[in-house]
Amino acid sequence: MSGTQVPILITWDVDPDRWTSLERRKHAFSMAADLCEKFGIHVTFFVTAKFANEYRENIDRVQDLGSEVGCHGWTHADEEDYDSMSLALQRAYIEEATRGLEIVTHKTVHSFRSPRVKTSSDTLRILAECGYQVDSSVCSQRIDFVRLYVESRRTGKPIVYLAHPTEFLIIGKWKPAGLKELSLQHIRTHGFLVRNMLYRLAGEALFSATHKLFAYMASFPDVNFMTCSDYASALGDVKRFIAA
């Protein structure tokens, strides 16, 4: 892609999030879709396939708006850890997730993001065999928008924004981790949760900040908001890539 264009991939991870009701989760999905519709941007919603049918109306809406639905794994449970799962289990989960999501979307699924953004060489091989064009599981760097914008103008690499719609629902403050959260297995799977101290946990404030961020990004004349599969297609012969 030309270095004069700045590709921006807005992505939302739609996790099971059983900590809140289905009605509220669907509302959060709609809030994310509303933001994207307001700014006329096409985005990618990575949906956990086992629960995709719960969001059928949301999925129909975002697809009608020109956005993409990608695969966010099969269950998103602790065992779905793609840097440690066996080859056979990875294949079974990816194939089941792909079938399930394509039943709901009525479209071929081209983009994948693993739960907890972990992957392996086996994962990439299976994805390629299943016809995926994109693995957006691992970000190579995290830095502020302006510096990424300058780099993207020079290299054509995309800026990837990752968030969860249900973050707009959270009310409260960070709580110290319990004994379970401090276990080695939990830290390996979910990370060290002291990072929660850095999060803004007021959903209303986060929604407002996201609105301002999208407006700011859209104000640059040379940005190009794209779905993950649209970006992959723009790369021509590239069959899979890691969004960075």
N, C-alpha and C positions, 0 to 999 in steps of 0.2 A: 504494500500500500504506500501511497505517496506520503512523504514526510511533511507535506503542507497541510494534511488533514489530521485531525486529532480524533481517533475513534474512541468513543466512550461506551462501555458496556455496563449498563445498570442491571444488576442481578439481585433477585430476592430469593432467599431460601425459605420454602414453606415446609417447616418441620411438623412432626405430629403435635408437639406442644400440648400434651394432655393436662397441663397445669391450669388450663382455662377451658371454658365451654366452647363447643363447636360454633355456636352463634357468634361469640366474640371473635373466634379465629377467622370466620368468614368475613366479619366486619373489618378486621385488620387487613385481610387480603384486599378488600374493596378500597380501603384507605390508600394502600400502596398503588392500586390500579388508578385511583382518582388522581394521584400526584402525577403519574406518568401520562395520563390522558390530558391533564391540564397543560402540560408542557409539550404535548404532541410527540412524545418519545416512545420508541419501540424498545422493549426490555425483554429480559429472560427471567421467568419464574421457574426456579428449580423446585419441583414438587416431589415429596416422598411418595413413591408409587402406590404402596399398599393403602394409602388413605386418600388417594387422588379423587375417588368418587365422591367424597364428602364435599369437595370444592368444584363440582361439575359446573355450577352456574358461574362461579368466578372464572373458571378456566375458559368456558365458552366466551365470556365477555372479553378477556384479555386477548384471546386469539382473534376475535372480531376486530379488536383495535390494532391488530398487526403485531402483537407481541408473541413471544415464543414460550412454550412450556418445555422445560428440560427435565431430566431425571435426577432426583436427589436420593438415589438409592432405593432399597425395597422397604426396610422397616425403620431405619435410623436408630435401631436399638444398639446396645453396647457391643454386641457381637459383630456388627457390620463395620468392621475396622479394616479398611482395605490395604493397610501396610502390614497386616499380620494374618489375615484370613488365608485359608488354604486356597489353592487354585480352583479346586472343584466347587468350594462354597462361593467364591467370588463369581464364578461363571453362573452358578445356579441363581444367585441373587440378581445379577445384572440381567440375565435373560428373563427372569420372572418380572422384574421391575419394568423392563422395556415392554413386554407384552401387556402388562397391566396399564401402563400409562398410555400406550397407543390405543387401547380399547376406549379409554376416557376421552382422549384428545382427537381421535379419528385421524391422526397424522403420524408420520414417521418421526421418531424422536432422534434428534441429531446431537444434542448437547448433554453433558453429564457433569455433575459435581458430587463428589462423595460426601457422605456424612462426616462431619468433623474434619473436612478438607484434607484427608489423608489418602495416599494412593501408592501404587507400586508399578514396576515394569509389567507384572502379570496383568494388573488392571488395565493398563494401556493396550496391551495385546488383545485382551478380551473385548474391550470397547471397539477396537478397530475391526475385529471379526464380526461384531454385532452391527456394524455400519455407522458407528458414531463418528462425527467429524470433530468434536470438541471435547476436551477434558479441561474443565475450569476448576480443578480441585486445589491447585497449589499456586499461590501468588508469590512471585519471586521477590517482591519488595513492597513495603508499605511506607508511604511518605506523603507529604502534603500535596494538594491538588496542583498548585502553581508549578512546583518542581516537576511533577509528572507531566503536566501540560507541556512544559518546555522540552522534556525528553521525548514526548510523543510526537511533537512537531518535527523533531530531528530524525527519529527512528521509525515512526509509523506504528510503534507498539501501542496496544490499547490501554486505556485507563479503565480499571475494573472496580466498580462500586458494589460492595456486598453488604446486605442487611437482611433482617427478618421482619416481616410485617407485624408479628406479634410483639415486637419491641415497642410498638406504639401503644400497647395496652398496659405496660408495666407501671405500677405505682408502688413506690417504696424506696428504701435505701439498701445499700449493700450490707449483707450480714456476714459475720465471720464464718469460715468453713467449719463444718462439723467433722467428726472422726472419719466418717465415710468419705468425705471429700478430700481428706488428707491421706487416704490410702494410696499406695503406689499404683495399683491397678486403675483407680479412678483418675489419678493425675495423668497416667499414660493415655487413657482414653479421652478424657475431657480437658486436659490441661490443668495448670495450677490456678485455682479459682481466685487467688488474690488479685488477678487481673480485673475482677469485677469492680475493684475500687476505682478503676479508671472509667467505668461506664457511666453514662448519663441514664438514670433509671426512671426518669419522669417521662412517660410516654408522650404526653401532650407537648412537652418542650422538645422532645426528639422529633416529633412530627413537624413542628414549626421550623426546627433547624434543618431538617431534610428538605422542606419546601424552599428555604432560602438557598441551600446548597444547589439544588436543581436549577433554580432561577439564575444563580451565579454562573453555573456551568453553561447554561443555555445562552447566556449573554455573549459568549465568545463566538465570533462569526465563523470560525473554521472548525468547530466541533461537529462531530458526526455521531449521533446516538444510534447504536446498532444492537441487534440481538447477537448472541454468541454465534449462532449458525450463519447469520448474514456476514459477520466478520470473517468466519472461516471460508465462506464462499468467495469473499473478496480476495482471499489469498491465492485463489486459483487452484493449483494442484495440491496444496497442503491438505492432508486428510485428517490430521489431528494436531492440536497445539495446546500448550499450557498458557492460559491467559495470565498476563503478568501486569 
